[in-house]
Amino acid sequence: MASMTIRNLDDDLKTLLRLRAARHGQSMEEEARSILRGALRADALSGQALVDSIRAMVTPHGGIELELPPRELQRDPPDFL
């Protein structure tokens, strides 16, 4: 596994990381890894994976029903000449 050093970390940020790690019952290193995993996984969501993720969030709350607007004929493009 690779190692990484983060320099010039604000004291306030380090304190917040330490407190968050304590709330989750893990080390600061493991909490930082967890934060990175979550952030990078969220970036990777696209297409069907994004749909599935949204569906998983709203299904426990009864889902969402959207009324689709009726389709209309496409308008002619403007004539700029």
Order of alpha helices (4+ residues) and beta strands (2+ residues): alpha-alpha-alpha
